[in-house]
C-alpha cells in the first residue's frame, strides 16, 4: 500500500479499537436518533407521503378453528417484544427522531374482512398497498380475510423502516409462538431479547461518529467509497426490449430459475478450484453476461448485505440490511477464472 493508504488504515483501526465493539443496552435519552439506514427511508416517506413502495408483507393461510382474540393478543405480544414494531418517527426541525410507544398502548390494528376466494387476490393486493403515516401510526398492521368459519388468510404488513427480509423470519416465529400461547390461555414464555433496535441506533452513532469530524469512522468510510466508486457509470447501456422509464414505477416481479444438480456440482467445482465462494462464481457470471450484452468493462452490481455483525442482533426485528456496490473491472478481456 502507498503511505497515505497505510496511514488511513491505521487511523481507522485506532478509532475502531476505542469504540464499543458490541451492541449492549444503554441508558437512553428522551429522544433517540434514527439509524442511518432508517434516515433515508424517513426522508423518502416525508417526500412521497404514505406509499406502498417500502411495505413488507407476510401472508399466511390458516385452516381450522381460529381464535381471533388470541390472534390480536399475539400481535400485541410481538409489538411489545420488538420495540421497533411500536416506534413512530417524529420530525424535530427536519431531523427524524424515534419515539417508542408504551407497551400497553401499542396494539397493532387488526381488521377483519369477509371475502370470497375469487376476490381474495385483489383484496390482499389492496390491503398490502396501503401506506403508513410513520409519524402517527404504528409501522405494523394486520388484516384477516375470512373465507369461511374454518378458512382464513392473515396478511401482516410492516414498513421497511423497522424491518428487513431477515426480520420477517423472526417476526413469523415469534408470532406463531405467541399465538400458540394465547390459545392456551397464557402469555408467551420466550427468552428476552438482549438488545432493542434503539440500542443499536445509539451504538451505531457512537461508533461511526460525526461526518463533521474528519477523523471519524464515518468520514473515513465515506472517503473510501467516494474513491472506490469514482467515475462509476450512471447506468449500463444494455440493449433491452423495453425503454427505461423516466420515472420509476417501483413495479417488480419474479422470474423462477431452477439450477439442476449437475450444474450445481460444476459450479461448486469451479468455486473450489478458484479458491472462491459459490456467490463469487455467480457474481462473476453475471458480470460477464452484462459485459457480453454491451454493458462495458466497468460493471457495477448491487447486492444486499445483512448488516447484522453482532450476534445480539440475530433475532431482532429491525432494519439492518444495506446495499453494497460490487464494481467489476473487465478491462483487458480477462478469463472467467480471472
Beta strands, then each sheet from edge to edge (+ up, - down):
strand 1: 32-33
strand 2: 55-63
strand 3: 87-92
strand 4: 95-100
strand 5: 110-114
strand 6: 140-148
strand 7: 151-159
strand 8: 298-305
strand 9: 322-329
sheet 1: 1+ 4- 3+
sheet 2: 2+ 7- 6+ 5+
sheet 3: 8+ 9-
end
